[in-house]
């Protein structure tokens, strides 16, 4: 089992350094939920199906991420508080390459 360290800043501005497993096919949204870094029912509302933007986050590190899919781009084009570094947490898989990832959760819309 390989865990990676990532830093997640919650919606109150509190930074959390957490260990994320890379052997469970988890994504960032699921890590946020498992550590209860956002109130239940406010993140991952669609279950990670790219049908809402409740897991939007701002990537603040230089971590190389997978290319954005057309579905993710379309969902972000309709979301609130979108920035140039916005991504959907459900589309960021927890792999060894994500070691050192730093994100800030977008405000609840």
N, C-alpha and C positions, 0 to 999 in steps of 0.2 A: 504494500500500500504506500503510495506516495502522496503526501499532503503538501500543498503549497501555501505560502503566506500571501495574503492579499489584504489591502486596507480599504475599508468601506466607511465612508462618512455618511452618517444617517441624516434624516431630514431636520434634526435639531442642531446639526453641525458637530456632533460628537464623532470622532474618528475611532474605529474599531479595527484592530489587526486580528484577523481570524485565520484559522487553518481550514483550507478547503480540500476535500478529497478529490483525487483525480481518477480514481478507479470506480466511480459510481455513476458515471455519465451525468453528473449534475451540471447545471448552468448557474450563472451568477444569481439569478432571481431565486433559485432554490436555496442557495447558500444564505442569502439575505433572510429568507423565510425560516430556515433551520436555526439561525442564530437570533431570530425574532428582532431584527433590526428595524422593522417597520410594523406598525400596528396591523394585526390580522385583518384581512379584507381590504387592505389598501395597496397591496403589491401582488402581482401575478394573478389578477382577477380572472383572466382568460385561461389560466393554467399553462401559460407558456406557448400558446398557439399563434402568437403574433397578431392577435385580434384586439388588443388594447395597448395602451402605452403606460400602464400602471407601474411597470418595472423600469421605466426610463431612468438612465443614469448618465452622468457626465464622466468620461474617462479622463483622469488627470495625470496619468503616467504615460510614458512612451511605449507601453507594451503593444506589441504587434498583435492585432486582433484579426479574426477571420473577416473576409470581405463581407460587406453588408448585402443582404439579399434584397431582391426587389420588394418582397413583402415587408421587410423591416423598414426600408426606405419609405414605402407608401404609408406605413403606420406612423412613422415619425413626421411625415409631411402634414398629418392631421392632428398631431399632438400639441399640447401647450408647453411653454417654457423650453422649447427646443433650442439647443446651441450647436455650434459646429462640432463639438465633441460628444454629442448625444448618441447613445446606443441603447438598445433594449437588452436588459439583463438576461432575458430568456434566450437570447441569441449569442451569448458569450459562454462557451463551454469551458468547464474547469479542466484544463490540461496542464501538463508540466510547463508548457510555454507561457502560461498565464502567471507564473511566479512573479511576485512584485507588482501585480496589477493594483492600481489605485483608482477608485471611483467615488463619486459623490451621488447620492440618490437625488433625483429631481424632485421638486415639490409635488405634493399630492394635488392632482387636478380635480 
